[in-house]
Amino acid sequence: MTQIINQELVTPPALPISRLCSALGLSRAEYYRHSTSTTGGEQDVDLRQAIQTIAADMPAYGYRRITAQLARMGIVSNHKRVLKLMRKDGLLCLAKTAFVNTTQSQHSFTIYPNLVPSLSIDRPDQLWVADITYLHLRREVFYLAVLLDAFSRRVIGWHMDSNLAAQLAVTALRMALAQRTVTPNLVHHSDRGTQYASDAYVNLLKEQGIRISMSRTGNPYDNAKAERFIKTLKYEEIYLNDYDDLAEARFRIGDFLDEVYNHKRLHSKLGYVPPAEFEQSFSQSTRPQPVVST
């Protein structure tokens, strides 16, 4: 009971939590869970709305990328909390498996050794990695050749076609050559597929002074960056859409590669920034500073 002492109101000190819990027959865990349920619920409403907005825009984002995007928006939340809310709202991605072999390594072309283990990659345009994947389009199968910069993971060249001829990969390579700088000792790495070992492809690399590297037979780890990108492309674009024809597929996939993947999607290996932003930050950090005379 509040007492009046010297004309002032004095409130007795609160009882310890342990005594309150004992009197009420509750565990301390139950007490804290109940005491935070109201405010926590109110906070969860705003957090869940933010998570749902991000997930609607980037439906294949996992909880770690959602947490990183929230931080970029100024919303700080523990990744475990984000995981719990995403699980509650059914926003966690489900796996989907499919396979079509696009590597034809039984051929008479020259096989080149794997140069990647001896490289130390610390800037763009030191190592380009290439791969080919497929997509089902109603009753047809189409193929996509891509090239990435291994340092920034940026897509630098791509092309889609209805067959696996060497021209598929050559066209993607020409796109990369048109928009990137061929630096001294630049290495191009791929699997041993006939497209990458063909005379047309190898001769174009040699004309540009690009060193050629190939994976060991049946070893996807030798080209892990390209393999990981292909998985991302399938789960975050191809598996989420049903294309009517090749023209629509080219447009939609091209938009994903150029706009979403390169400029918007947060990459965990780059500190949760998009590849284009990562390259820009690197360029700014290595740019020579002007000398100020005194």
ABEGO torsion letter per residue (X at the ends): XBBBBGGBBBBBBBBBAAAAAAAAGBBAAAAAAAAAAAAAAAAAAAAAAAAAAAAAABAABBAAAAAAAAAAAGBBBBAAAAAAAAAAAGABBBBBBBBBBABBABBABBBBBBAAAABBBABBGABBBBBBBBBBBEABBBBBBBBBBAAAGBBABBBBBABABAAAAAAAAAAAAAABBBBBGBBBBBBABAAAABAAAAAAAAAAGBBBBBBBBGBAAAAAAAAAAAAAAAAAAAAABBBABAAAAAAAAAAAAAAAAAAABBBAAAGGBBAAAAAAAAAAAABBBBBBBX
